Amino acid sequence: MRYAFLILLPIFLYVFDSILPNLYIFDPVKLQELSQSAIAKHGGPGGNATLLLEDLVENLRLEYGDKHVNSLNKDKWFFNNAGGAMGSMIILHASITEYLIIFGTPLGTEGHSGVHLAHDYFTILTGEQQFLKPGDIEATRYPAGTQNYLPRGEAGQYVLKGWALELAQGWIPSMLPFGFLDTFTSTLDFPNIWKTISLTAKGIVGQLLIGKI
């Protein structure tokens, strides 16, 4: 009996993993379409990033409902240090199987993507992302309106100067240590990590209460 757990756990994980796509509510294609619409209105040379983000979030809430997408509240922004990169972010949605955030910095940052048990869709809203995988000699460039897809289990180096809409789909709790460790090893910004944890937990619990895993 002592080994039953070791036998049943992989089976449980395999079954649950196979049903994960049925638990998703966000469509990466639709997110890119909404992003491109906001970019067309407020992006480009002389554009207004603030209006772009406000327009995008308003349409995300119309598309998916305000119970699943948070408003763009200035008090809900916080720093994120992960994989050597630093930027500012806001959680639009957090649940066990998905998160949707806006992340970026107008100053520019560089780091490691991390290796995650989730698929990642990174839609550039302003500026540009450069992305490099092992073996690449030249970086792939992603300007505003394009979407960089990183399958789970893969990793890369990236440079970002601008803002992006990021969707992750998979085992979201497994991604959290990557977002927390830099606080304990370098920044020691504990008020920021507390804000990160509390807002993430509030999002996950709130979604569970309305039946979203």
Protein Blocks (a to p, Z undefined) as FASTA:
>chain_A
ZZmmmmmmmmmmmmmmmmmmmmpcbdfklmmmmmmmmmmmmgcehiafklmmmmmmmmmm
mmnopklpccddfklgccddeehiacddddfbdcfkbccddeddfkbpaddebjafbdcd
dddfbhjdddddehiabdcdddehiacdddehiacddddedddddddedjfklmmmmmmm
mmmmmnopmklmmmmmmmmmmmmmmmmmnopZZ
